[in-house]
Every structure is written in C-alpha cells, then in structure tokens.
C-alpha cells in the first residue's frame, strides 16, 4: 500500500497556505461563541497536514474559514489567511468563487447534504469542470467519467447517469471526492473524506490523493478523527482542542511521544488492530481452547458438549435473570401473565442464541435486466445472547441488508430469522409490537435519522411516549439519564439537531435507541461519525450496558479496528455471501479467506503502534 513517509521533514521555502492568528466567532441567541482562537498553521506545496481533534474542537471551522464557507452567523474576527502569499481572508465573494474548486478543492464529510438529490451525479461533477473552464460541452462527459474513475467508482459511465439516491453511502462519498479532485486544485481540503468508506475503498481514495500530491504538487489539509489514518498519511499533525492548537509537529513525533495531556488522551483512545490489549474485558475474545462452530459461535449444543469461558458462563446466567425479569414486565404490560402472576422460565433457545439466521436470501428484481440483483445469498449465522457479533465487508457486501431484514424493515426473499426461537415472519401484531421494543437500531447517518423539527428532549423521549413508558416525569428523568450516559450536557435538551455537531447528533441517536432498554441492538456503523475520544466512550458504554443487562449486539461496520475492540465473533461478507466467520481473535490473527486478509491489510495504521 502506497503511503506517505511519516518521518519526512516538513517542506522548506514559502508555504502554499499560511494561517496566522486566525479567530472565528459565531453570533448565536446565547451571545458570541469563540469557535476558533489564535490558530497558526502552514502547508507547503505537496505537503499533507492533518488536523485532529474531537467534535467541536474547531478543526472543521478552521477549514471552512480558509475556503470562505463559514456557516451562517460565522465571521473571521481576526488573523490572516494567505494562499501563495495572497491575502484571501477578506477577499470578496466573487473572488472566492474563482478560488474554490480551481485552487482550493473541498471534499466535505456528509454526502447526503452535499449532493443535489434531483441532479445526476455526472451533472454535478460537470458543473465544477465547466465553471472553471476545464471542459467544454464536447469533452465534459469524458472528463466526468475520468474524475469518477479516479475516485474509485466502478462502471463510471453508467454511474454518471444515476442520481444520489441510487448510490450507497460510500459511493456518494466517492462522488464528492470526484467533485473535489476534478479541477486538480493546488490545495485540497479533505474534511473526513473517508468516514463513510470501507477500508479497501478508503485505501484507493487515499492512494489517489497521495498520487496527486506527488505528481501535481497538490497540498492536502486532512481533517480527521482517525489517528491511524493521520499517522499513515500526513507528514505533520496539528491537534486542536476547544478552538485552539494545543500541539503540532511531525506525525511520528506526535503519535509516539505526545506532550500535551489532550493529545495523550487522543492517542490512548484510538482504536487500532495493533493495540488489542486495550480491549475492554467485556469485549475480550473467548479463551484459547473454547470450542467454536463453523459459523464462529461457541459450541453450546443441546447435548451440553464443550466448555464455556468463565465470562460467557457469568453472562449467560445474568442473561437468564434479566430475561425472567423482562418477561414478567412484558407479561404485566400485555396482561398475558401466567395464573400465579409470574412469567414462565425462559426456554433453552431464549438463554442460548437470541437470533438465528438460516439460509437467509434477499433478491431484488431489476427492471430492464434479465437478471435479478442478489443482495444477500444463503447466509446462516447466530447471535448468542449477551454477545457481540460483527458483520464486516465493503460497501455493497450485503451487511446492512442483512441488518434491515432482522429489523423487519425489509422482508427476506427466502430463509428464516428466528428471535428467541420464533420465526419473526409469523409474529402477530401484538408480538411484533413487543419485538420492536426489544430490538432497536442505531443507524449510520445522524443527519437523516433525526427529525430536524424536534428538540433533543423530544427526540429521545419519542419512543418512550409512543410505547407509553412511565409518566411524563418518569420520561423526563429517563431522558436526562440517557444524556448523561452518552456524555451530552443537559443544556442540549432544548436544542435542535442543526445546532449540534455530527458526533453530538450520533450520540443523540444512540441515546434514543437505548431509551426502551432493548435486549438486542442492531448497530449500523454507530461510531463512524465520532471522534476517537467519544468513540472510545460510546464503545465502553456499550460494553457497560452489555455487562449490566446481558445485551446482545449485531454490529455492522467497515472499521475493522473498532470491530477488533468490540466484537466476540466476526462474520465477513463479500457480494452478499458469508465468506468467513470465526471468533474475533481468530479472524484478526489467523484469517483464512484471501478477501479477509485483503481487508485487514487495508486498515490505516495496522502496522503502527500508536499506543
């Protein structure tokens, strides 16, 4: 894998970009917010510089100030921004329009809000080329295809004629990358450019950016919360905290010997395959010698053959007690209790595997084509009670489709999904209502999963109100407790999603999923939008909840470093097929399938020890 030499010295001479004493203020209803204070940075021709920090640290605001795209109410209060020696901090808008795209390119983070939903992808790429005179009507189509191919989109000519809703999240992000790189700018601002991409596509995109840096002298300002990526790709790292630069220097020096306490906390919280020793006890793999099935789950057959680790035994016994309690609560709520008022003991299946997939297949008919699209093919796996099963794979591998079938959002074409031994396709209306309370999702995109018209308090309380859980006072108390659980201040209650950062929005989504105290949580990329500190906090929160309540998780992710930390078992999918399944330890230390080995080889920082 082509990477930037992290030991390379910073470039000498006149910098391409020079920022001195930058301060950015925002006028809000609560007064002036000083989002950025006294930021200094330089980027030379061909240099890659990464800005890292948690959500709200000011890293994206700094980038948006450089390109002149501050959000409403924002203004540059002080400081200087010079591009190739020319002051641009006070440049009029018509001059900035000429600079954007041609001289400074931008790859924004959120593909949903940055692509026009009613314009074809090719049209949106062409707009940039035509606006800067880099193409004409005769050759623009060919240049659009070239830009999409450079961004890693297969069958680019066909994709150019499609709309954003026909693309997966990763494909939409690649389209944004194509737009940002189309004009071959001298400086590329990449704001979390690969947060929605699987590791192999991430490698392709970052290699492409690296190639531009070498061949064209293009400088890159990389905004990221992924320290493995920063260590591998950047020559220098700038650490921001609460609007200020707290440390900067060569990437190797920053990550191996951080000086500032905040930088030290970032490095300590960074997930990495190389630092498996940081795995919380709740997420540790089964002990050596514990037998496992071919599908990667522990051998807990009815015959009782095979021994469990002490952790699994404790978790199973705890799950039994929790399950009895929850069954009593459900019986009382649905008025279906046994004559003596207590629920019956859970069945063997209720205390072993909470979910079983059997030959699960999903086929989509495609209009105008002779062949249908097989999204998931003959997948069989189980989720043991109180355990975490992760499904990994590239975009389009079928992992999210599998999760949606479990959530009863879509119906399988064939095969069975059993929840506590019962086929979920046969559930009555009352049973379905109970099932939806006990199985909750956490979606990938906090922008589209939260109602922008609701306050944070109402968003979190909504499932409690829908299922009539407790009194109004009880619900208010529960909402405040959930805010504490996901590390959000009580002052957030009256705010709206638009007033929160991406990481804060995802924490709200997680709090809402936890509101009903479910038995199984389907996590579809739940931490992909979070910085490393909050990501670490959320993963530990999930671990604490699992230990306390015997929760089970189906964890969908393209971030294998995170999967290494959280999963007990890993299932690898490719083109809708389950190609390998085993314990987490086995997958990461002894992968058998070539595709699994390729995924692991693509992880940024896989060979770096940044602990």
C-alpha positions in Angstrom: 0.0 0.0 0.0 1.4 3.4 -1.0 1.7 5.7 2.0 3.3 9.0 2.9 6.6 8.7 4.7 5.7 9.9 8.2 9.3 10.6 9.0 9.7 13.1 6.1 10.7 16.6 7.2 8.3 19.5 6.6 8.8 21.3 3.3 11.0 24.3 3.2 10.5 27.6 1.5 7.4 29.8 1.0 4.3 28.0 2.2 1.4 27.5 -0.2 -1.0 28.3 2.7 -0.2 30.4 5.7 -2.7 31.0 8.5 -1.7 33.3 11.4 -3.7 34.2 14.5 -7.0 33.0 13.0 -10.1 33.7 15.2 -13.6 32.8 14.2 -16.7 33.9 16.0 -20.4 32.9 15.7 -23.3 35.1 16.7 -25.9 32.9 18.4 -29.0 33.5 20.5 -26.9 32.9 23.6 -24.3 35.5 22.5 -21.0 35.3 20.7 -19.2 32.0 20.5 -15.5 32.0 20.0 -15.2 28.8 17.9 -11.5 29.3 16.9 -8.9 31.3 18.7 -5.4 32.2 17.6 -4.8 29.3 15.1 -1.4 29.3 13.3 -0.6 26.7 10.6 1.4 26.4 7.3 1.2 24.0 4.4 3.8 23.8 1.7 3.5 22.6 -1.9 2.9 18.9 -1.9 2.7 18.5 1.8 -0.1 16.6 3.7 -1.1 18.1 7.1 -3.7 16.5 9.3 -5.8 18.4 11.9 -7.1 16.0 14.5 -9.4 16.7 17.5 -12.8 15.8 18.9 -16.1 17.1 17.6 -16.4 20.8 18.4 -12.7 21.3 18.6 -12.7 23.8 15.7 -10.9 21.8 13.1 -13.7 21.9 10.5 -14.4 25.5 11.3 -10.8 26.3 10.6 -11.0 24.6 7.2 -14.2 26.3 6.3 -12.7 29.7 7.2 -9.8 29.0 4.8 -12.2 28.3 1.9 -14.6 31.0 2.8 -17.6 28.8 3.6 -18.4 29.6 7.2 -21.9 28.7 8.3 -24.5 31.4 8.9 -23.5 33.8 11.8 -19.8 32.9 11.4 -17.2 35.5 10.7 -13.4 35.8 10.7 -12.8 38.0 13.7 -9.0 38.2 13.5 -6.0 36.9 11.8 -4.6 36.3 8.3 -5.1 33.6 5.6 -2.7 33.8 2.7 -2.8 31.5 -0.3 0.6 31.5 -2.2 1.3 34.9 -0.5 -2.0 36.4 -1.4 -4.3 37.5 1.5 -7.8 35.9 1.0 -9.4 36.3 4.4 -11.1 39.5 3.3 -11.5 38.6 -0.4 -14.9 39.4 -1.9 -17.3 36.5 -2.7 -16.7 36.7 -6.5 -13.0 36.2 -6.0 -13.5 33.3 -3.6 -15.8 31.6 -6.1 -12.9 31.7 -8.6 -10.6 30.2 -5.9 -12.9 27.4 -4.8 -12.6 24.3 -6.9 -9.8 25.6 -9.1 -7.2 26.5 -6.5 -8.7 25.1 -3.3 -10.7 21.9 -3.6 -13.1 20.6 -0.9 -14.3 17.1 0.0 -16.9 17.6 2.7 -17.9 15.0 5.2 -21.6 14.4 4.7 -22.6 13.1 1.3 -26.4 13.3 2.0 -26.5 17.1 2.4 -23.8 18.0 -0.1 -25.2 16.3 -3.2 -28.2 17.6 -5.1 -30.8 14.9 -4.8 -32.5 15.9 -8.1 -29.4 16.2 -10.3 -27.5 13.3 -11.8 -24.0 12.6 -10.4 -22.4 13.3 -13.7 -24.1 16.7 -14.0 -22.8 17.7 -10.6 -19.2 16.8 -11.5 -19.6 18.6 -14.8 -20.7 21.8 -13.1 -17.3 22.2 -11.5 -15.4 21.5 -14.6 -17.5 23.8 -16.8 -17.5 26.6 -14.2 -13.7 26.8 -14.2 -13.3 26.4 -17.9 -11.6 23.0 -17.7 -14.0 21.3 -20.0 -16.4 22.2 -22.8 -19.7 20.7 -23.9 -17.9 18.4 -26.3 -15.5 16.8 -23.9 -17.1 17.2 -20.5 -18.7 13.7 -20.5 -15.3 12.1 -20.9 -13.7 14.2 -18.2 -16.6 13.4 -15.8 -16.0 9.7 -16.4 -12.3 10.2 -15.8 -12.9 12.0 -12.5 -15.3 9.3 -11.2 -12.9 6.6 -12.1 -10.1 8.4 -10.3 -12.3 8.4 -7.2 -12.7 4.7 -7.4 -16.2 4.3 -8.8 -16.6 1.2 -11.0 -18.6 1.5 -14.2 -18.2 5.2 -14.1 -20.0 5.9 -17.4 -23.1 4.3 -16.1 -22.9 5.8 -12.6 -22.6 9.3 -14.1 -26.2 8.9 -15.3 -27.6 7.9 -11.9 -29.0 10.0 -9.0 -27.6 10.2 -5.5 -30.4 8.0 -4.0 -29.2 5.2 -6.3 -25.8 5.2 -4.6 -24.7 3.6 -1.4 -23.3 5.9 1.3 -19.8 5.0 0.3 -20.5 5.6 -3.4 -22.0 9.0 -2.6 -18.8 10.0 -0.7 -16.7 8.9 -3.7 -18.8 11.2 -5.9 -18.0 14.1 -3.6 -14.3 13.2 -3.8 -14.6 13.2 -7.6 -16.0 16.7 -7.5 -13.3 17.9 -5.1 -10.5 16.5 -7.3 -11.9 17.2 -10.7 -10.1 20.5 -11.2 -6.8 19.3 -9.8 -6.6 22.1 -7.2 -3.3 23.2 -5.6 -4.7 22.7 -2.1 -7.3 20.0 -1.2 -9.3 20.3 2.0 -10.5 16.9 2.9 -13.0 17.0 5.8 -13.3 13.4 7.0 -13.1 12.2 3.3 -13.3 8.5 4.1 -15.5 8.3 7.1 -18.3 6.6 5.1 -16.0 4.3 3.2 -14.9 0.7 3.8 -11.2 0.1 4.3 -10.3 -1.1 0.8 -12.0 1.9 -0.9 -10.5 4.2 1.7 -7.1 2.9 0.7 -7.9 3.5 -3.0 -9.1 7.1 -2.3 -6.1 8.0 -0.1 -3.7 6.5 -2.6 -5.3 8.7 -5.3 -4.9 11.8 -3.1 -1.3 10.7 -2.4 -0.7 10.3 -6.2 -1.9 13.9 -6.8 0.4 15.2 -4.1 3.4 13.6 -5.7 2.6 14.2 -9.3 1.0 17.7 -9.2 2.4 19.2 -6.1 -1.0 19.3 -4.6 -1.1 20.1 -0.9 -3.7 18.3 1.4 -5.3 19.6 4.6 -6.8 16.5 6.1 -9.4 16.8 8.8 -9.9 13.6 10.6 -10.5 11.9 13.9 -8.7 8.7 12.8 -5.3 8.8 14.3 -4.2 5.7 12.4 -5.0 7.5 9.1 -3.3 10.7 10.3 -0.2 8.7 11.2 0.0 6.9 7.9 -0.9 9.7 5.5 0.2 13.0 7.0 3.7 14.5 7.3 2.6 16.8 10.1 -0.2 16.6 12.6 -2.0 19.6 14.3 -4.0 18.8 17.4 -6.9 21.1 18.2 -8.9 21.3 21.4 -11.7 23.8 22.2 -10.8 26.1 19.3 -7.1 26.2 19.9 -4.0 24.4 18.6 -2.5 22.6 21.6 0.2 20.7 19.8 1.7 20.3 16.4 4.7 18.6 14.8 5.9 15.6 12.7 3.3 12.9 12.7 5.7 10.2 14.1 6.7 12.5 16.9 3.2 13.5 17.9 1.8 10.0 17.9 4.8 8.3 19.6 5.6 10.9 22.1 2.6 13.3 22.7 3.4 16.1 25.0 0.0 17.8 25.7 -2.4 15.9 28.1 -5.2 16.2 25.5 -3.0 14.7 22.8 -2.1 11.9 25.1 -5.8 11.2 25.7 -6.5 11.1 22.0 -3.7 8.6 21.4 -4.8 6.4 24.3 -8.4 6.3 23.0 -7.5 5.5 19.4 -8.8 2.1 18.2 -6.1 0.0 16.5 -5.6 -3.6 15.5 -2.1 -3.2 16.8 -3.3 -2.3 20.3 -5.6 -5.2 21.1 -4.5 -5.1 24.7 -6.8 -2.0 25.1 -9.9 -4.2 24.6 -12.3 -3.9 27.5 -12.8 -7.1 29.4 -16.4 -7.3 28.2 -15.2 -7.4 24.6 -12.5 -9.9 25.1 -12.5 -13.0 22.8 -13.2 -16.5 24.2 -10.3 -18.2 25.9 -8.0 -20.4 24.0 -9.3 -23.9 23.7 -13.0 -22.9 23.8 -14.6 -24.8 21.0 -16.5 -22.9 18.3 -18.8 -23.8 15.5 -18.1 -23.3 11.8 -20.2 -20.1 11.9 -17.9 -18.6 14.6 -20.3 -19.1 17.6 -19.5 -21.0 20.7 -20.4 -24.7 20.7 -23.4 -24.6 23.1 -25.3 -27.6 21.7 -28.3 -29.1 23.5 -26.1 -32.1 24.4 -24.0 -29.7 26.6 -20.7 -30.8 24.9 -17.9 -28.2 25.2 -17.0 -25.8 28.0 -17.7 -22.1 28.2 -15.3 -19.4 29.4 -16.0 -18.0 32.8 -17.0 -14.8 31.2 -19.6 -16.5 29.0 -20.9 -18.5 31.9 -21.4 -15.4 34.0 -23.0 -13.6 31.1 -25.4 -16.5 30.4 -26.5 -16.7 34.0 -27.0 -13.0 34.2 -29.0 -13.1 30.9 -31.3 -15.7 32.4 -32.1 -13.5 35.4 -32.5 -10.4 33.2 -34.7 -12.3 30.8 -37.0 -13.6 33.6 -37.4 -10.0 34.8 -38.1 -8.6 31.4 -40.6 -11.4 30.7 -42.5 -10.5 33.9 -42.6 -6.9 32.8 -43.8 -7.7 29.4 -46.5 -10.1 30.8 -47.7 -7.3 33.1 -47.7 -4.8 30.3 -49.5 -7.0 27.8 -51.8 -8.6 30.5 -50.6 -12.1 29.5 -49.1 -13.3 32.7 -49.4 -16.9 34.0 -52.1 -17.6 36.6 -49.8 -17.0 39.6 -48.7 -13.7 38.1 -45.2 -14.7 37.1 -43.7 -15.4 33.8 -42.6 -18.9 32.9 -38.9 -19.8 32.8 -37.2 -19.0 29.5 -36.7 -21.8 27.1 -33.3 -23.2 26.1 -33.3 -21.1 22.9 -34.1 -18.0 24.9 -30.9 -18.4 27.0 -28.6 -19.6 24.2 -28.9 -17.8 20.9 -31.1 -14.7 20.8 -31.1 -14.6 17.0 -30.6 -17.3 14.4 -30.3 -16.7 10.6 -31.0 -19.8 8.4 -30.2 -19.7 4.7 -31.2 -16.0 4.5 -31.5 -14.6 1.0 -32.7 -11.3 -0.4 -33.2 -10.8 -4.1 -34.2 -7.5 -5.8 -35.9 -7.6 -9.2 -34.2 -5.1 -11.6 -36.3 -3.5 -14.3 -35.0 -3.8 -17.8 -32.5 -6.5 -17.0 -32.8 -10.2 -17.4 -31.1 -11.0 -14.1 -32.2 -10.0 -10.6 -29.8 -8.5 -8.1 -28.9 -10.9 -5.2 -28.1 -8.7 -2.2 -27.8 -11.5 0.3 -27.3 -15.1 -0.6 -27.8 -18.1 1.7 -26.5 -16.6 4.9 -26.6 -18.6 8.1 -25.3 -17.3 11.5 -26.4 -16.9 15.1 -26.1 -14.2 17.7 -25.5 -15.7 21.1 -27.3 -14.0 24.0 -25.2 -11.3 25.7 -22.5 -11.4 22.9 -21.4 -9.1 20.1 -21.4 -10.4 16.5 -19.9 -8.1 13.9 -20.6 -8.2 10.2 -17.8 -6.6 8.1 -17.3 -6.1 4.4 -17.1 -3.5 1.7 -19.9 -1.3 0.6 -22.5 -3.4 -1.2 -21.4 -6.6 0.5 -24.9 -7.1 2.0 -24.2 -6.4 5.6 -26.7 -3.6 6.0 -29.4 -5.5 4.0 -28.9 -8.4 6.5 -29.4 -6.0 9.4 -32.6 -4.5 7.9 -34.1 -7.9 7.5 -33.5 -8.5 11.2 -35.2 -5.2 12.0 -38.2 -6.2 9.8 -37.7 -3.1 7.7 -37.5 -5.4 4.6 -38.7 -9.0 4.2 -36.3 -11.8 3.1 -36.9 -13.5 -0.2 -36.2 -16.9 1.4 -34.8 -18.3 4.6 -35.7 -17.7 8.2 -34.9 -15.3 11.0 -35.6 -16.6 14.5 -35.8 -14.4 17.5 -35.6 -16.5 20.7 -36.5 -19.5 18.6 -39.6 -18.0 16.9 -39.8 -17.1 13.2 -40.3 -13.3 13.1 -42.3 -13.6 9.9 -45.1 -15.3 11.9 -45.4 -12.8 14.7 -48.8 -11.4 15.5 -49.4 -7.7 15.7 -49.0 -7.7 19.5 -45.9 -9.8 19.2 -44.5 -7.5 16.5 -45.1 -4.5 18.8 -43.2 -6.3 21.6 -40.4 -7.3 19.2 -39.8 -3.7 18.0 -39.3 -2.6 21.6 -36.9 -5.4 22.3 -34.8 -4.9 19.1 -33.6 -1.3 18.5 -31.5 0.2 15.8 -28.6 2.7 15.8 -28.2 4.0 12.2 -25.1 5.2 10.5 -26.3 8.7 9.4 -27.4 11.0 12.2 -28.3 13.7 9.7 -31.2 11.7 8.2 -32.2 9.6 11.3 -33.1 12.6 13.5 -36.2 14.8 12.8 -34.8 18.3 12.3 -38.1 19.8 13.7 -37.8 18.1 17.1 -35.8 19.2 20.1 -33.2 16.8 21.5 -35.5 16.1 24.5 -38.4 15.2 22.3 -36.3 13.1 20.0 -35.1 10.9 22.9 -38.5 10.8 24.6 -40.3 9.9 21.4 -40.0 6.1 21.8 -41.0 6.3 25.5 -44.1 8.3 24.6 -45.0 6.0 21.7 -44.9 2.9 23.8 -46.4 4.7 26.9 -43.5 4.1 29.2 -44.0 5.8 32.5 -45.4 9.2 33.4 -44.3 12.5 31.9 -42.0 13.0 34.9 -40.5 9.5 34.5 -39.8 10.1 30.9 -38.1 13.4 31.6 -35.9 11.7 34.2 -35.1 8.9 31.8 -34.1 11.4 29.0 -31.7 13.2 31.4 -30.2 9.9 32.4 -29.6 8.9 28.8 -27.9 12.3 28.1 -25.5 11.6 30.9 -24.9 8.0 29.5 -23.8 9.4 26.1 -21.8 12.3 27.6 -24.0 15.1 26.5 -24.7 18.1 28.7 -28.3 18.8 30.0 -28.1 22.1 28.1 -28.7 20.1 24.9 -32.3 19.3 25.8 -33.8 22.4 24.2 -31.5 22.4 21.1 -32.3 21.1 17.7 -30.2 18.7 15.6 -29.0 21.5 13.3 -27.3 23.1 16.3 -25.2 20.0 17.1 -22.0 18.6 15.5 -22.1 15.3 13.7 -20.7 13.4 16.7 -23.2 15.0 19.0 -26.1 14.1 16.7 -25.0 10.5 16.7 -24.8 10.4 20.4 -28.5 11.6 20.5 -29.4 8.7 18.1 -27.6 6.3 20.4 -29.4 7.6 23.5 -32.8 7.2 21.7 -32.0 3.6 20.8 -31.2 2.9 24.5 -34.4 4.5 25.8 -36.5 1.4 25.8 -33.8 -0.8 27.4 -33.8 -3.3 24.5 -32.5 -6.9 24.5 -30.8 -6.6 21.1 -29.3 -3.5 19.4 -28.6 -3.5 15.7 -25.7 -1.1 15.3 -25.2 0.0 11.7 -21.9 2.0 11.7 -22.8 3.6 15.1 -19.5 5.3 15.7 -18.3 6.1 12.2 -19.2 9.8 12.7 -17.5 10.1 16.1 -14.1 11.3 17.1 -11.8 8.9 18.9 -12.5 10.1 22.4 -16.3 10.0 22.0 -16.0 6.7 20.0 -14.0 5.2 22.9 -16.6 6.4 25.3 -19.5 5.0 23.3 -17.8 1.6 22.9 -17.1 1.5 26.6 -20.8 2.5 27.3 -22.0 -0.3 25.1 -19.7 -2.7 27.0 -21.0 -1.5 30.3 -24.6 -1.9 29.2 -23.8 -5.4 27.9 -22.3 -6.4 31.2 -25.1 -5.0 33.3 -28.1 -6.1 31.3 -26.9 -9.0 29.2 -27.5 -7.0 26.0 -26.7 -8.6 22.6 -25.3 -6.6 19.6 -25.3 -7.1 15.9 -22.5 -4.6 14.9 -22.3 -3.5 11.3 -19.1 -1.7 10.5 -16.4 -1.1 7.9 -13.9 0.0 10.6 -12.1 -3.2 11.4 -10.1 -1.5 14.2 -13.3 -0.8 16.0 -14.6 -4.3 15.3 -11.5 -5.7 16.8 -12.2 -3.9 20.0 -15.9 -4.6 20.4 -16.7 -8.0 18.8 -16.8 -11.5 20.2 -17.4 -13.0 16.8 -16.8 -11.6 13.3 -18.7 -12.5 10.1 -17.1 -11.4 6.8 -19.4 -10.8 3.8 -18.5 -10.2 0.2 -21.0 -9.7 -2.6 -23.9 -11.0 -0.4 -22.1 -14.2 0.6 -20.7 -15.1 4.0 -17.1 -16.0 3.2 -15.7 -16.4 6.7 -16.9 -16.5 10.3 -15.0 -17.1 13.5 -14.1 -15.6 16.8 -12.7 -12.1 16.7 -9.3 -13.4 17.8 -9.2 -16.0 15.0 -10.2 -13.5 12.3 -7.6 -10.9 13.2 -4.7 -13.3 14.0 -5.3 -16.1 11.5 -7.7 -15.1 8.7 -8.3 -17.9 6.2 -10.1 -16.3 3.3 -8.0 -14.1 0.9 -10.7 -11.4 1.0 -10.4 -11.2 4.8 -6.7 -10.9 4.5 -7.1 -8.1 2.0 -9.5 -6.2 4.3 -7.1 -6.5 7.2 -4.1 -5.3 5.1 -6.0 -2.1 4.1 -6.5 -0.9 7.7 -4.8 2.5 8.2 -2.2 2.3 10.9 -2.4 -1.5 11.1 1.4 -1.8 11.3 1.8 1.3 13.6 1.9 1.1 17.3 0.4 4.4 18.5 -0.4 3.3 22.0 
